[in-house]
Amino acid sequence: MPLLQAARLARPNIVWIWADNLAYQDLGCYGSTRVKTPAIDALAQSGVRFTQYYVAHTVCSPSRAALLTGRQPFRNGIVDVLRPDSPTGLPAGEITIAALLKQQGYRTMAIGKWHLGDKPPHFAVDHGFDGYFGMPYSMDMLPAHLYRDRQLIDDLAGEKVETVTERYADEAIAFLRAARNGPFFLYFSHTIPHPPINLPPRARHEGRPIYDDAIEHMDEQTGRILRTIDELGLRDNTLIFFSSDNGPMAQGAQTGALRGRIRDAYEGGVRVPFIASWRGRIPAGRTVNDPAIAYDVFPTLARLAGVPMPTGREYDGQDIWPLLSATGPVPRQKPFFWVYLDNVTTVRDGKWKLHVGTREKALPEPELYDLDTDPGESRNLASAEPAVAARLRALIAEYQKGVPHVWPLMYPVRDPRKLPSGPRRK
């Protein structure tokens, strides 16, 4: 293999696409018969689909922080949803995967929902991205502003908010064309199907839930991005991911047999779709049943880009390239822990999952589930398996020692259209 070609393969283009609050079974390739998602289904068929992939937190901001930094959210201080007017955000000292890839000559672009701060030094362009186009927060938070880099460029209302998903795709396509000589990293975050959902009239179908229309509209716009990658002849050297930042908020979401939703550490709140495709490097048409978690992505991409992991900080994930490429197993070195604010609420170790709390509140009794036989977490085995429950409780107690205390941050909400908690009034 020529040296230049080998160097290009060692540094793939990377495209990360994720939905906002998409449920585990909301895609055709994950079992939905209610919606059609041909573009995302084809992406899964061209690569690998994980059945036990987890986000690192139950809500948006911490989940995104974990993915981008490869670290548990409490390590970077993002322990709950950030809201408009928040004086905080992703700390300047954190190293994102975008910053790491820039060191290797990548062009980097963030498009869509950011949700990690809207004041310097918390913008996407303060964290390794050459450019940014999108909304700083969720669709239910005001003001609904559109930013380019650090500058507010539009107030999203009426038709403007209905077409924002298409505008995101337009920006992504423009970036792909400009960066086609690579290497590049495109971080693309849909703002749907997070409610309130606003769609162009052509995407609506009379008598049908708008949630279902939103997923099909998201698939359509994702398909435009994927077709552009193909048209530019980039598929052989582009690693493409699709996932969701946490479980669903909307009532019509399809979690399948999984219990829970956003803000729950039950499977429906933290187990989400995860698809990866790289033609010629990831064997097509595969399903992986091994557990993986969002902070595994950072060390995996660092390895593929040929850049060493940063020193002087603790990382929580493992390189899962062997699972993606079907070259071997990845024995887990640590259990998965979920932390809400400063409380460890849940642990998964092997097939066992133990819950001791929900959000800020401890459970009256611990709940132990065997996920191999009961992924819906319907049969509490804590009494039947006391030794397992005791071992997992000890793991939680030990992990809790390393979680810093959190003081609630109170700040004024200045927009009269918003509730004191941040989201817009109905």
C-alpha positions in Angstrom: 0.0 0.0 0.0 1.5 3.4 -0.9 2.6 5.5 2.0 0.2 8.4 1.3 -2.8 6.0 1.0 -1.8 4.3 4.3 -1.5 7.8 6.0 -5.0 8.7 4.7 -6.5 5.4 6.1 -4.8 6.1 9.4 -6.7 9.4 9.6 -10.2 8.9 8.5 -12.7 11.6 8.0 -15.2 11.4 10.9 -18.9 12.3 10.9 -20.9 12.1 14.1 -24.6 12.5 13.7 -27.1 12.3 16.5 -30.7 12.9 17.3 -32.1 14.8 20.2 -34.1 12.5 22.6 -34.5 9.6 20.1 -35.8 6.4 21.7 -34.2 3.0 21.3 -36.8 1.6 18.9 -37.6 4.8 16.9 -35.7 3.6 13.8 -36.7 0.9 11.4 -33.4 -0.9 11.9 -34.1 -1.1 15.6 -37.6 -2.6 15.2 -40.0 0.3 14.4 -42.8 -0.6 12.1 -44.5 2.8 12.6 -41.9 5.0 10.8 -39.7 4.6 7.8 -36.1 5.5 8.1 -34.5 4.3 4.9 -31.4 6.4 5.0 -30.4 5.5 8.6 -31.4 1.9 8.0 -29.1 1.7 5.0 -26.3 3.2 7.1 -26.8 0.4 9.6 -26.8 -2.2 6.9 -23.5 -0.8 5.5 -21.8 -1.2 8.9 -22.6 -2.2 12.5 -25.5 -1.7 14.8 -25.0 -2.0 18.6 -27.9 -3.3 20.7 -26.4 -2.3 24.1 -24.9 1.1 23.6 -25.4 3.6 26.5 -25.2 7.3 27.0 -23.2 8.4 30.0 -26.0 10.5 31.5 -29.8 10.7 31.5 -30.0 14.3 30.1 -28.6 16.3 27.2 -25.8 18.6 28.5 -23.9 16.0 30.6 -24.4 13.3 27.9 -22.8 15.6 25.3 -20.0 16.6 27.5 -19.2 12.9 28.1 -19.1 12.1 24.4 -16.9 15.1 23.5 -14.4 14.8 26.4 -14.3 11.0 26.9 -14.9 11.6 30.6 -17.7 11.2 33.1 -19.7 14.4 33.2 -19.1 15.1 36.9 -15.3 15.3 36.0 -16.0 18.4 33.8 -18.7 19.9 36.0 -21.7 19.4 33.6 -24.0 17.5 35.9 -27.4 18.6 34.7 -29.1 20.4 31.8 -27.7 23.8 31.1 -30.3 26.5 30.5 -30.5 29.8 28.8 -28.9 32.6 30.9 -26.6 30.0 32.6 -23.2 31.6 33.3 -21.5 28.2 33.1 -20.6 25.7 30.4 -18.0 23.2 29.3 -14.8 24.4 31.1 -12.0 25.9 29.1 -9.5 23.3 30.4 -11.4 20.4 29.0 -10.0 18.7 25.8 -12.7 17.8 23.3 -12.2 15.2 20.6 -12.4 18.2 18.2 -9.4 19.8 19.8 -7.5 16.6 19.8 -8.2 16.0 16.1 -7.2 19.6 15.2 -3.7 18.7 16.5 -3.7 16.1 13.7 -4.6 18.6 11.0 -8.4 18.0 10.9 -10.8 20.6 9.9 -13.6 20.7 12.4 -17.2 21.8 12.3 -20.1 21.7 14.8 -23.7 22.1 13.5 -27.0 22.0 15.3 -27.6 21.7 19.0 -24.6 22.5 21.2 -26.0 22.7 24.8 -22.7 23.2 26.5 -22.8 27.0 27.0 -23.5 30.2 25.1 -20.9 32.5 26.6 -17.1 32.6 26.1 -15.3 30.4 26.8 -18.1 27.8 26.3 -19.0 28.1 22.7 -18.1 25.3 20.3 -15.5 27.4 18.7 -13.8 27.8 22.1 -13.5 24.0 22.2 -11.6 22.9 19.1 -14.2 23.6 16.4 -13.2 25.8 13.5 -16.8 26.8 13.0 -20.3 26.5 14.5 -23.8 26.9 13.1 -26.8 26.1 15.3 -28.8 26.6 18.5 -27.1 26.7 21.9 -30.0 24.9 23.6 -33.0 22.6 23.2 -36.1 23.4 21.2 -38.1 23.9 24.4 -35.8 26.7 25.6 -36.0 30.4 24.9 -34.6 32.5 23.3 -34.6 30.2 20.3 -31.6 31.8 18.6 -29.4 30.7 15.8 -25.7 31.3 16.0 -22.8 31.3 13.7 -19.6 30.8 15.6 -20.1 33.2 18.6 -22.5 35.6 16.8 -26.3 35.5 17.1 -27.6 35.7 13.5 -31.3 34.9 13.6 -34.3 34.5 15.9 -36.0 31.3 15.1 -39.8 31.7 14.9 -42.5 30.6 12.5 -41.2 29.4 9.2 -37.6 29.9 10.3 -37.9 27.3 13.1 -39.8 24.9 10.8 -36.9 24.8 8.3 -34.0 24.7 10.7 -33.3 21.0 10.2 -32.9 21.6 6.5 -30.7 24.6 7.1 -28.5 22.4 9.3 -28.2 19.9 6.5 -27.4 22.7 4.0 -24.5 23.8 6.2 -23.2 20.2 6.6 -23.2 19.7 2.9 -21.4 23.0 2.3 -18.8 22.0 4.9 -18.3 18.6 3.3 -17.7 20.1 -0.1 -15.2 22.6 1.3 -13.4 20.1 3.4 -13.5 17.2 0.9 -9.7 16.9 0.7 -9.7 16.0 4.5 -9.2 15.0 7.0 -12.3 16.5 8.7 -14.5 16.1 11.7 -18.2 17.0 11.3 -20.2 17.0 14.6 -23.8 17.2 13.5 -26.6 17.4 16.2 -30.2 17.4 15.1 -32.6 19.4 17.3 -35.5 16.9 16.6 -37.4 14.9 17.8 -37.0 16.9 21.0 -40.4 18.7 21.6 -41.8 21.1 20.8 -41.5 19.8 17.2 -41.8 22.3 14.3 -41.7 20.9 10.8 -42.3 22.4 7.3 -45.8 21.7 6.0 -44.5 19.3 3.4 -43.2 17.0 6.2 -46.6 16.8 7.9 -49.2 14.1 7.3 -52.8 14.6 8.3 -53.9 12.5 11.2 -50.4 11.3 12.0 -48.4 12.1 15.2 -45.9 14.9 14.6 -43.3 12.8 16.4 -43.4 10.2 13.7 -43.2 12.9 11.0 -40.2 14.4 12.8 -38.3 11.1 12.7 -38.9 10.7 9.0 -37.9 14.3 8.3 -34.7 13.7 10.3 -34.0 10.6 8.3 -34.6 12.5 5.0 -32.2 15.3 6.0 -29.6 12.8 7.3 -29.9 11.1 3.9 -28.9 14.3 2.2 -25.7 14.4 4.2 -24.9 10.7 3.5 -25.6 11.1 -0.2 -23.2 14.1 -0.3 -20.5 11.9 1.2 -21.1 9.3 -1.5 -21.2 11.9 -4.3 -17.9 13.4 -3.2 -16.3 9.9 -3.3 -15.5 10.0 0.5 -17.2 6.9 1.8 -14.1 4.7 1.7 -12.3 7.1 4.0 -15.1 8.4 6.2 -16.2 6.9 9.5 -19.8 7.8 10.1 -21.7 7.4 13.4 -25.4 7.8 14.2 -26.8 7.9 17.8 -29.0 9.7 20.3 -28.0 11.8 23.3 -30.5 10.2 25.7 -33.9 8.6 25.9 -37.1 10.2 24.8 -39.1 13.1 26.2 -42.1 12.9 23.8 -45.0 10.6 24.8 -45.1 8.9 21.4 -41.6 7.6 21.5 -40.9 3.9 21.0 -38.6 2.4 23.7 -39.7 -1.1 22.8 -39.6 -3.3 25.9 -37.2 -1.0 27.7 -38.4 0.8 30.9 -38.0 4.5 31.4 -37.3 7.7 29.5 -35.2 10.9 29.7 -33.9 11.5 33.2 -34.2 7.8 34.1 -31.2 5.5 34.4 -33.5 2.6 33.5 -32.7 1.2 30.0 -35.2 3.3 28.2 -33.4 6.5 29.4 -29.8 5.5 28.7 -29.8 2.7 26.0 -30.0 4.3 22.6 -29.3 3.5 18.9 -25.6 3.4 17.9 -24.6 2.8 14.3 -21.1 3.0 12.8 -20.2 2.7 9.1 -16.8 2.8 7.3 -16.7 1.0 4.0 -13.9 -1.5 3.8 -12.9 -1.1 7.4 -16.1 -2.0 9.3 -17.7 -5.2 8.0 -21.3 -4.6 6.8 -24.5 -6.0 8.1 -23.3 -6.8 11.6 -25.0 -6.5 15.0 -22.9 -6.2 18.2 -24.5 -7.2 21.5 -21.5 -6.3 23.7 -22.1 -3.3 26.0 -20.4 0.0 25.1 -20.8 3.6 26.4 -20.5 7.1 25.0 -17.1 7.9 26.6 -15.6 4.9 24.7 -15.8 7.0 21.5 -13.0 9.4 22.5 -10.2 6.9 22.9 -11.5 5.0 19.8 -11.2 8.1 17.6 -7.9 9.1 19.1 -6.5 5.7 18.2 -7.8 5.9 14.6 -6.4 9.4 14.2 -3.1 8.4 15.4 -3.0 10.8 18.3 -2.0 9.8 21.9 -4.5 10.3 24.7 -4.0 13.5 26.7 -2.2 13.1 30.0 -2.9 14.6 33.4 -6.6 13.7 33.5 -8.7 10.7 34.1 -10.6 9.0 31.3 -13.4 6.6 31.7 -13.8 4.7 28.4 -12.0 2.1 26.4 -11.1 1.8 22.7 -13.9 -0.2 21.1 -12.4 -0.4 17.6 -12.1 -4.2 17.9 -15.9 -4.3 18.3 -16.5 -1.9 15.4 -14.1 -3.7 13.1 -15.0 -7.3 14.2 -11.3 -7.9 15.1 -11.8 -9.1 18.7 -13.7 -8.6 22.0 -13.2 -5.6 24.4 -13.3 -7.0 27.9 -14.7 -4.3 30.1 -12.1 -3.0 32.7 -14.7 -1.0 34.7 -18.4 -1.1 35.4 -20.7 1.6 34.0 -21.8 4.1 36.6 -24.5 6.8 36.2 -24.3 9.8 38.4 -27.1 12.4 38.8 -25.8 15.7 40.3 -23.5 14.2 42.9 -25.3 11.0 43.6 -24.3 7.6 42.1 -27.7 6.2 41.3 -26.9 3.1 39.1 -24.2 0.7 38.1 -24.0 -1.9 35.4 -21.4 -4.7 35.8 -21.6 -7.5 33.3 -25.2 -8.6 33.0 -26.2 -7.1 36.3 -27.6 -3.6 36.8 -28.3 -2.2 40.3 -30.3 1.0 40.9 -30.1 2.7 44.3 -31.6 6.0 43.4 -33.5 8.1 40.9 -32.3 11.6 40.3 -31.8 13.2 43.7 -33.8 10.6 45.6 -32.7 7.3 47.1 -34.8 4.3 46.3 -36.5 2.7 49.4 -34.9 -0.6 48.4 -32.2 -1.4 45.8 -33.4 -2.8 42.5 -31.3 -5.5 40.8 -31.9 -6.7 37.3 -30.4 -9.4 35.1 -30.2 -7.6 31.7 -29.5 -10.8 29.8 -32.9 -12.2 30.7 -34.8 -9.0 31.6 -33.8 -6.0 29.6 -37.1 -4.4 30.5 -36.0 -4.3 34.2 -39.3 -5.8 35.4 -38.1 -8.4 37.9 -36.2 -7.1 40.9 -33.8 -9.8 42.0 -32.2 -8.0 44.9 -33.8 -10.4 47.4 -33.1 -13.5 45.3 -29.4 -12.5 44.7 -28.3 -10.8 47.9 -24.6 -11.4 47.3 -24.7 -9.8 43.8 -26.7 -6.8 45.2 -24.2 -6.4 48.1 -21.2 -6.5 45.7 -22.7 -3.9 43.4 -23.7 -1.7 46.4 -20.1 -1.8 47.5 -18.9 -0.8 44.0 -21.3 2.2 44.2 -20.1 3.2 47.7 -16.5 3.1 46.5 -17.2 5.1 43.4 -19.2 7.7 45.3 -16.0 8.6 47.2 -14.6 10.1 44.0 -17.7 12.2 43.1 -17.4 15.9 44.1 -20.2 17.6 45.9 -22.5 19.8 43.8 -24.0 23.1 45.0 -27.1 24.1 43.1 -26.4 27.1 40.9 -29.2 29.7 41.0 -29.2 32.4 38.3 -31.9 34.8 37.0 -34.1 34.0 34.1 -34.6 37.2 32.1 -36.9 36.2 29.3 -40.6 36.6 30.3 -41.6 33.8 27.9 -39.7 31.3 30.0 -40.5 29.4 33.1 -38.1 30.0 36.0 -36.6 26.6 35.3 -35.6 27.7 31.8 -38.0 26.1 29.3 -40.5 28.2 27.4 -44.0 28.7 28.7 -46.7 26.8 26.9 
